[in-house]
Each structure stands twice: as C-alpha cells, then as structure tokens.
Amino acid sequence: MPFSDFAGNSETIHRLREMLARDRFPHAIILSGATGSGKYTLALMLARAMNCLERPSTDGLPDFCGHCSNCTRIAQSEDLNSRFAEAVEARENLRDTDKKETRIFVQTHPDVLGIPPDPPQMMIKVDQVRHVIETIYYRPGEARERVYIFTSSAFMKEAANSLLKVLEEPPESASIFLLTENAGELLPTIRSRSMTVNLGALSFSEIESRLAKLRPSWNARHCALVARLSEGAIGRALSFDLESYVAARSQALIVLKSALGGNNRGTGGDHSELFKTTESYRSGAEGRAKIDALLRTLYSLLEDMLCLQSGAPQLVRNTDIMGELKKMSEAADFAWVQRAAAGLGEVERGLRRNLLRSLSLDAFAAALEQAS
C-alpha cells in the first residue's frame, strides 16, 4: 500500500513527504484525527519511507517499496489490535513477579516501537516512556531512523512529564509520533515542542466509492449507510460490523416505537415485544457490550429524527430506513426527542450503578410513553 493508496488528505500527505525529501522532518509529530482516520496507518507508512532499503520515489517524492526487509517487518505491526492482544497474552503467561514489571509494547522491527495504552488502566505509563528514553539516544541498528509511535494521548501525568524531557532534548536519529483524537488532551508543553498534523474527514461519496470496491458483498444502500455512520473515517468504515449494527438498530427501533405507542390509540398498552427485547440484555461482559451498542444506536436514531424535524434530511445517517424515521419524527416533537436523550443519559448512569439492564430499558420506554 503506497502513499497513493492512502484515503484522503492528499495535501497533508504531500507536505509530509516533502519534509522527508528535504530531510526536514520534525523530531516529534502529533497526528490528530477521529478514530479510523488512518493515523496509525500513516505513521507506519512514514516509518517505512524513512527506512526503506530501496528508497523509491513517486511524483518526485519519497515512497517505500513494500517488499524489502525493513518494509515487510514494519508492516507486520499494521494489525495493531492483534499485535496488542499478543503482547497482553504474553505478559499474562509470565510469573506474577515478572508480570508486574512488564509493560506492553508492539514491535516487529528492532528500530520501530509502538507504545499502546497499558492495561488495565489503558493509559501510557511512566515505565513505557522510560523504556523509550533508554533506547532513543542510541543510533538505530538496522534502520536509518528510530521510530516511536504512541498510539494514544492517554498519558499518566508522570509519563507525560518524562516524555517532555525527551522533546526538550530531541535525538538526531529518531522520530516520535503521538496519535490522538484531540490534540488538546496532550500537555501544552508537549504540543509546543511538536508539529501537529490534522487528518480531516473524508466525504460520504468518497467513502461510498471505496466501500463499493473493497466490500463487494454490500449493496449501494449498505455502502451509503456505513459511509454516514463512519463519520468520514475510512478505517472505521472498513471495520464496520454491519450485521451487528443492523441487529442493534432493529431492537432500538422496537424500544422507540414502544415509547411512541402512546401516540397511537390502541397500541400503547401492548409491551410484549418491548419486554421480549429488553429481557435479552443480561448481565456480564457480553451483555454490557450489547447494551452499549444499543445505546449508541438509539442516540443515532434520535439524531436522525432531529435532522428530519429540523428540515435537514441530507444529514440523516440511517438513510436506508428513511420511511420509518419520518413516521417516528412526525409522531414525536422536539421536546420528546430531548426527553429521550436525557432518558438515555439516565440509563447510562444506572448502568454505572449496576442497575438491572432490562428494567432500566423498560423504565426508559415507559417514561417516554407517559410523556407522549
């Protein structure tokens, strides 16, 4: 996958490659963008371009061959979730005394290191930064440039302060990438010593066209739906679990239609379908993931109802069920949608207090029906 295959942000990619060509690449760069916008993919691309043994060029700018030993080994880190899971599993197999002293890293090339948030707190810890400090001032062994990729901006305070010391005295032959959804989460002193690059959202049409090529099993309606739900992030679109979303949405529609039943004479008293649905939300980790998906879907449907009520149908994301959404938006007013959103917030707070999930959803729908 050369730079030309990177989805969107062509001007940004061009500018970064120009800095590589002029040997003016910053020692620390903040890649900011939504989840799935390609921050990690771009960091690995730049790491390969820095260290490719064949050093090809396209359009007069540095690229990477993709098949030399450096390129192939760096590329083995592309599946971050799998490499992270392997590192966590390897730590779990250690003795308890060793486990406490072992931090999580992702490394498939000796000079390119990924630093993900360390479980269970899922934050960058000071021992991870200390490991970076121990190695960053040595010359690379097999590459021209050492590369360190912090995959999150969730730093513990001491870890952030330790990283700041490195940025104040940057090494000559190493580059640091800081990936974040919001650069404001990083310390101002870290931001002031780094170059910030923002990856913007792609257009719906661009994502749709890419999905049509890369997901041939999806029809045009599916591609349009996922393009809108991914909010301009191609990585999120390509990894989107369409089947699970449609299943969660069908249940979300049952909950909302039951809550709106009070507006339709003769239907407000029958909650059998609602109870059948909410009863499936049991306790345990699987049940938690399921209800989290339901709540996200409920928020999405409420937002679409507001768009229709506001006369902005072009902003609707669940375009494949536009007819149902129109009927629901006509049966409710703005105040009802506002109460529904507030009610979802109450459900989320109840879940944090370990309230029974099925009863929380039943109470949510019943309260909205009384307000209909």
C-alpha positions in Angstrom: 0.0 0.0 0.0 1.9 3.1 -1.2 1.2 6.6 -0.2 -1.1 7.0 -3.3 -3.5 4.4 -1.7 -3.9 6.4 1.5 -7.5 7.5 1.7 -8.0 11.3 1.6 -5.9 14.1 3.0 -3.7 14.2 -0.1 -2.3 17.7 0.6 -1.3 16.7 4.1 0.5 13.6 2.8 2.2 15.6 0.1 3.5 18.1 2.7 4.9 15.3 5.0 6.6 13.6 2.1 8.2 17.0 1.0 9.6 17.3 4.5 11.1 13.8 4.2 12.6 14.7 0.8 14.2 17.9 2.2 15.4 16.0 5.3 13.4 18.5 7.4 11.1 16.0 9.1 10.2 17.1 12.7 11.6 15.1 15.6 8.0 14.9 17.1 4.8 15.0 15.2 1.2 14.9 16.6 -1.2 13.1 14.2 -4.7 14.2 15.2 -7.9 12.8 13.8 -11.0 10.7 14.5 -10.8 7.0 15.3 -10.3 5.2 12.0 -9.0 8.3 10.1 -5.7 6.5 9.4 -3.3 8.0 11.9 -1.6 4.7 12.8 -1.5 3.6 9.1 0.1 6.9 8.1 2.7 6.7 10.9 3.7 3.2 9.7 3.9 4.4 6.1 6.2 7.3 7.1 8.3 4.8 9.2 8.7 2.7 6.1 9.5 5.7 3.9 12.2 6.7 6.3 13.8 3.3 6.4 13.1 1.6 3.1 16.2 0.0 1.8 15.3 0.6 -1.9 14.2 4.2 -1.3 11.9 4.6 -4.4 10.1 7.8 -5.3 6.8 8.6 -6.9 5.9 12.1 -8.2 9.4 13.1 -7.2 8.8 12.4 -3.5 9.9 9.6 -1.1 7.9 6.4 -1.1 8.6 2.9 0.1 8.9 -0.4 -1.8 6.8 -2.6 0.5 9.0 -5.7 0.0 12.4 -5.0 1.4 13.2 -6.5 4.9 12.6 -3.2 6.7 9.3 -2.5 4.9 7.9 -6.0 5.5 8.9 -6.2 9.2 7.4 -2.8 9.9 4.3 -3.8 8.0 3.8 -6.7 10.4 2.7 -4.2 13.0 -0.2 -2.9 10.8 -2.8 -5.0 12.7 -2.4 -3.1 15.9 -5.3 -4.9 17.7 -3.8 -8.3 17.0 -0.3 -7.3 18.0 -1.6 -5.7 21.2 -3.5 -8.8 22.1 -0.4 -11.0 21.5 1.6 -8.7 23.8 -1.0 -8.8 26.5 -1.3 -12.6 26.3 2.5 -13.0 26.5 2.5 -10.9 29.7 -0.3 -12.9 31.2 1.8 -16.1 30.8 4.7 -14.6 32.9 5.2 -15.3 36.5 3.4 -12.8 38.8 6.6 -11.1 39.9 7.7 -10.6 36.2 4.2 -9.6 35.1 4.1 -6.5 37.4 7.4 -5.2 35.9 6.5 -5.9 32.2 4.9 -3.2 30.1 3.1 -3.6 26.8 4.8 -2.7 23.5 4.3 -3.6 19.8 7.5 -4.2 17.9 8.1 -6.2 14.8 11.3 -4.3 13.8 14.1 -3.6 16.2 14.1 0.2 15.4 10.3 0.8 15.2 8.4 0.6 18.5 4.7 1.0 19.1 3.6 2.2 22.6 -0.1 1.5 23.2 -2.0 2.2 26.4 -1.1 -0.3 29.1 -4.0 -2.4 30.7 -5.8 -2.5 32.9 -5.9 1.3 33.2 -5.4 1.7 29.4 -3.0 4.6 29.8 0.6 5.3 28.7 2.7 4.6 31.8 5.9 6.1 33.0 7.8 2.8 32.6 6.9 2.7 28.9 8.3 6.2 28.4 11.4 5.3 30.4 12.0 2.4 28.0 11.8 4.9 25.1 14.3 7.2 26.9 16.7 4.2 27.4 16.8 3.5 23.7 16.1 6.6 21.8 19.5 8.2 22.0 21.3 5.2 20.5 21.8 5.0 16.8 19.5 2.6 15.0 20.8 -0.9 14.4 19.1 -1.8 11.1 17.3 1.3 10.0 18.3 4.9 9.2 15.9 6.3 11.8 14.4 5.0 15.0 10.6 5.5 15.1 8.4 5.6 18.2 4.6 5.6 17.9 2.5 6.4 20.9 -0.9 5.1 19.8 -2.9 7.2 22.3 -2.8 10.5 24.1 -4.0 9.0 27.4 -0.7 9.6 29.4 -0.4 9.3 33.1 0.9 12.6 34.5 4.4 11.3 35.3 4.7 9.6 31.9 3.8 12.9 30.1 6.4 14.8 32.1 9.0 12.2 31.3 8.2 12.4 27.6 8.6 16.2 27.8 12.2 15.7 28.8 12.9 13.8 25.5 11.2 16.5 23.4 13.3 19.2 25.1 16.5 17.4 24.0 15.5 15.5 20.8 17.8 12.9 19.5 19.3 13.2 16.0 18.2 9.9 14.5 14.7 9.3 15.9 11.2 10.4 15.3 8.3 10.3 17.7 4.6 10.1 16.6 1.9 11.0 19.0 -1.6 9.8 17.8 -4.7 11.4 19.3 -8.3 12.2 18.5 -7.9 15.5 20.2 -4.5 17.2 20.4 -5.9 19.3 23.3 -5.6 16.2 25.5 -1.8 16.5 25.4 0.1 18.9 27.7 0.6 22.4 26.2 4.3 22.0 26.6 4.3 18.7 24.6 2.2 20.4 21.8 4.6 23.4 21.7 7.5 21.1 21.1 5.8 19.0 18.4 4.3 19.6 14.9 0.6 19.0 14.8 -1.0 17.5 11.7 -4.7 17.1 11.4 -6.3 14.3 9.3 -9.7 15.6 8.1 -12.8 13.6 7.5 -13.5 12.1 4.0 -16.7 12.9 2.1 -19.5 10.5 2.1 -19.2 9.9 -1.6 -15.5 9.1 -1.4 -16.1 6.5 1.4 -19.0 5.1 -0.6 -16.9 4.6 -3.7 -14.1 2.9 -1.7 -16.6 0.6 0.1 -18.2 -0.4 -3.2 -14.7 -1.6 -4.4 -13.5 -3.1 -1.1 -16.8 -4.6 0.2 -18.4 -6.2 -2.9 -20.9 -8.1 -0.7 -22.5 -4.8 0.4 -25.1 -3.2 -1.8 -25.4 0.5 -2.5 -27.7 1.1 0.4 -25.3 -0.6 2.8 -22.4 1.4 1.5 -24.3 4.7 1.9 -25.4 3.7 5.4 -21.8 2.8 6.6 -20.3 5.9 4.9 -22.6 8.1 7.0 -22.2 6.2 10.2 -18.4 6.2 10.0 -18.4 10.0 10.1 -15.7 10.4 7.4 -13.2 7.9 8.9 -12.3 5.2 6.3 -10.8 2.9 8.8 -14.0 2.9 10.8 -16.0 2.2 7.7 -13.8 -0.7 6.6 -14.0 -2.3 10.0 -17.7 -1.6 10.5 -19.7 -4.6 11.7 -22.8 -4.0 9.6 -24.7 -7.1 10.7 -24.3 -6.3 14.4 -25.4 -2.7 13.8 -28.5 -3.7 11.9 -29.4 -6.1 14.7 -28.9 -3.5 17.4 -30.9 -1.0 15.3 -33.8 -3.3 14.9 -34.0 -3.6 18.7 -33.5 0.2 19.2 -36.5 0.7 16.8 -38.6 -1.6 19.0 -37.7 0.4 22.1 -38.5 3.8 20.5 -41.7 2.6 18.8 -42.9 1.2 22.1 -42.2 4.5 23.7 -44.1 6.3 20.9 -47.0 3.9 21.2 -48.8 6.2 23.5 -49.4 8.5 20.4 -51.3 5.7 18.6 -54.6 4.7 20.1 -55.0 1.0 20.8 -51.2 0.3 20.8 -50.0 1.9 23.9 -50.8 -1.0 26.2 -49.0 -3.8 24.4 -45.4 -4.0 25.6 -44.8 -7.7 24.8 -42.3 -7.0 22.0 -40.5 -4.5 24.2 -40.2 -6.8 27.2 -39.1 -9.7 24.9 -36.3 -7.4 23.6 -35.1 -5.9 26.9 -35.1 -9.3 28.6 -32.3 -10.3 26.3 -30.0 -7.7 27.9 -28.4 -9.9 30.6 -25.5 -9.2 33.0 -21.9 -10.0 32.1 -19.3 -8.6 29.7 -21.2 -9.7 26.6 -24.4 -8.1 27.8 -22.5 -4.9 28.5 -21.1 -4.7 25.0 -24.6 -5.4 23.6 -26.3 -2.6 25.6 -23.5 -0.2 24.7 -24.2 -0.9 21.1 -27.9 -0.4 21.7 -27.4 2.9 23.4 -25.1 4.2 20.6 -27.8 3.2 18.1 -30.6 4.8 20.0 -28.6 8.1 20.1 -28.0 7.8 16.3 -31.8 7.3 15.6 -32.7 10.3 17.8 -30.2 12.5 16.0 -31.7 11.5 12.7 -35.2 12.3 14.0 -34.0 15.8 15.0 -32.5 16.3 11.5 -35.9 15.4 9.9 -37.7 17.7 12.3 -35.3 20.5 11.5 -35.8 20.1 7.8 -32.3 18.8 7.1 -32.9 15.3 5.7 -29.5 15.4 4.0 -27.9 15.0 7.4 -29.7 11.7 8.2 -27.3 8.8 8.6 -29.7 5.9 8.7 -30.7 6.6 5.1 -31.9 3.0 4.4 -34.8 3.4 6.9 -35.8 6.9 5.9 -39.5 6.0 5.8 -39.6 4.7 9.3 -37.6 7.6 10.6 -40.1 10.1 9.0 -43.1 8.4 10.7 -41.3 8.4 14.1 -40.3 12.1 13.7 -43.9 13.0 12.8 -45.2 11.1 15.9 -42.8 13.0 18.2 -41.9 16.6 18.8 -38.6 18.2 19.7 -39.4 18.1 23.4 -40.0 14.3 23.2 -36.6 13.7 21.5 -34.9 15.9 24.1 -36.5 13.8 26.9 -35.4 10.6 25.1 -31.8 11.8 25.0 -31.9 12.7 28.7 -33.5 9.4 29.5 -30.6 7.6 27.7 -28.3 9.5 29.9 -30.2 8.2 33.0 -29.9 4.6 31.6 -26.1 5.1 31.3 -25.8 6.4 34.8 -27.9 3.5 36.0 -25.6 1.0 34.3 -22.6 2.5 36.1 -24.5 1.8 39.4 -25.1 -1.8 38.2 -28.9 -1.4 37.9 -30.6 -4.3 36.1 -30.3 -3.6 32.4 -33.7 -4.9 31.2 -35.5 -2.9 33.9 -33.6 0.3 33.0 -34.6 0.0 29.4 -38.3 -0.8 30.3 -38.4 2.2 32.6 -36.8 4.4 29.8 -39.5 3.4 27.3 -42.4 3.6 29.9 -41.3 7.1 31.0 -41.3 8.3 27.4 -44.7 6.8 26.7 -46.2 8.7 29.6 -44.7 11.8 28.1 -46.0 11.2 24.6 
